[in-house]
């Protein structure tokens, strides 16, 4: 029996007529409705004709998370007086609850992506609603782009609604072809904002780490809220680990503490969404509770101010979730949860002054995530470059190029970027492409079931309490009775069936309801609930795999894996998934990945003695040089070389290392050296390149520089600056840019550092003089090394500053009225005492004799009475001698 009264209370009802008119007129619309208005529950029922007297239509609702998809379907079924599987059903990865009478089906965006790849027409579907599109998940953006293609090319009758919980709908309206924007007013009660920053500064989040002091403060704030306010408390935290820690600190509170996240058991999720049974509740939740779900009874929100977003570190070959400050939009969504049913309050655990500095909206996932899965979807769609897809934000060119490189290495696309049959099969497994590769090639080696067990562990990272040993985690999951073990076993069954069902290579799985699979390592707190996002710790830019086929040496069919230990199976499959992260020990728990990234195990890890590891999950703490291994498996060298075979090379290496030329014959797999021997007769060109590398690293000081050589370089630099061509540029950059112009033939004859030290730099520089034009002979005229002063002395000129400097004893310039010039530039005269100490500096001798000399004379004649100090220096003979010697001469 339809619950008409409950339907009538939903505020979005007033906007439904405008939405229906927009769809009748344009076929597309953007619906903006605050959380709790019924946009996720009433609108699909109305558009499907299940309420009112409209025509019956088939409606598909795409949700970003599995928990939201299940909850929406259950709520709609309840409103109709039914159970899910009747006229309303749902499909998420590994679970399909629909029946022959199903008209409204709620799916994850990943599931919808899979369906579009199999059936671009979406035969039988009349309306698609993309819910929570404001969250900017990559799957949702991709689904929208594909659906717009479908509408334009083959299904102009397909109706499309982008539903958002915010009023920032302009971008989506433009994307949908200036679609009408329909806004629904929400029933919101006032929410008091209480600023509750920690009493002492806490460390900012980095990587997955959150300062324990902040979590302690959040728990204290929850206790404070319980004491100051009525009603249930909803507390937002970034991930599962933080939820568990805060839950532990809330032991003993007079309330039921519940945990809501993507990994929570279905029974717990249902209990939270069903509302209180009379006992006060504290609900600790990730961002899944921001807008997709309604938690009844909440009057207070405690906001930690943190969220999790994917990030890819291409330089180190790592990609994972990272903790960030939540956006202003997320803060508004979270606060609104306190005013859904009555007046409420939000306690914000940060300073009010910080609020205005927060980003306005969450970062679109397409800008920061690993794009390998997106690139495979685009290739399967027929647009490998994703250049014609209607996307709110284009994918970064570098990330797309790196993603295509990965897909080429695992055989998912050909050299032109077109999807291969193998790539199609991978895309239909509902996994990240790396894990799809591991499943297919691993199944050929160890059997579908055992490969599926390992891949299921990698597709949703096990709880931390399972440890960092992947093989031990497998055994724990097999015998476990917790929520994770239950989901793992379900995923193993799904993947085993997928491999068996696709055994012919057609890539058609048995279950039409398979999703795109959670990105490995993006478990709780992830913004990619349905997930074709980043694989854990992977680098889109690193080459991987054994090429376009199965593992070398394996048969095309599924192997049995008989006789292999769990450790061997786990290590092989993990290495197949992440071949560039195979790592060899280098002592004391430190390893080097073949990608060149260092990795370290925890002090208590049982893996520290392993000779080789297949690293499955790793992250890099802020400012750390090495990655921190979270999950790995022990492997032997044979497995390492099998999995990372494409990265194996043998060749001559001649390079500058440890201050000299090193010439070796090296066999390596990526950055890991397997065998090394000295090269007795290296290629002279390689040696020359190594010597140039040394000059670039350590500078031209490796050459032999005499005082005259250094002066010559300074003179040439001066002429290049004040005269220009044809006088050469002799800066380090210019000299190293064309070493052949001045260092040959000595450079080509050199074999080691000592040979560089024998090259006379001054002689080499003279090769750069403009001999061809005849100007070279004017070097001493334009920039003389020395000039003769009135005393007859030839004084060296220093060319290191802005002006040439002439440092000379004052008496040697008696009678010189004008300042000497070099290439038209007046020199800076440093006038010295008879003892050679500075007495005055001038660039204008005439002015000095007239104004400054008297003061200098008065000071120096008392100190040096034996030297001449005439009142009029212009009328006496210049000298470098004392008065007595001058008389004798």
Secondary structure, DSSP 8 states (H G I E B T S, - for coil): ---HHHHHT-TTHHHHHHHHHHHHHHSEEEEEE-TTSSTTTHHHHHHTTSSTT-----EEEEESSHHHHHHHHHHHHHHTT--TTSSEEEEETTEEE--TT--EEEEEHHHHHHHHHH-TT-TT--EEEETTGGG--HHHHHHHHHHHHHHHHT-TT-EEEEEESSS--HHHHHHTTS-EEEEE------EEEEE---SS-----BTTB--HHHHHHHHHHHHHHHHH--SEEEEE-SSHHHHHHHHHHTTT-SSEEEEESTTS-HHHHHHHHH--SSS-EEEEE-GGGTTT---TTEEEEEE--EEEEEEEETTTTEEEEEEEE--HHHHHHHHHGGGSSS-EEEEESS-HHHHTTS-SS---HHHHS--HHHHHHHHHHT-TT--SS--SS---HHHHHHHHHHHHHTTSB-TTS-B-HHHHHHHTTTS-HHHHHHHHHHHHHH-HHHHHHHHHHHHS---GGG-SBHHHHHHHHHH--SHHHHHHHHHHHHHHHHHHHTTTSS---S-TT------TT--TT-S-SS-----TT--TTS--SSTTSSSTT--SS----TT--HHHHHHHHHHHH-GGGEEEEEETTEEEETTS-EEE--TT-TTTT-SEEEEEEEE--TT-SSEEEEEEEEE-HHHHHHHTGGGEEEEEEEEEETTEEEEEEEEEETTEEEEEEE-SS--HHHHHHHHHHHHHHH-GGGSB--HHHHHHHHHHHHHHHHT-TTS---SHHHHHHTTHHHHTTHHHH--SHHHHHTSBHHHHHGGGS-TTTTGGGGHHHHS-SEEE-TTS-EEEEE-SSSS-EEEEEGGGGTT--S--EETTEE-EEEEE-TTS-EEEEES-HHHIIIIIHHHHHHHHHHH-TTS---S-GGGS---SS-HHHHHH-
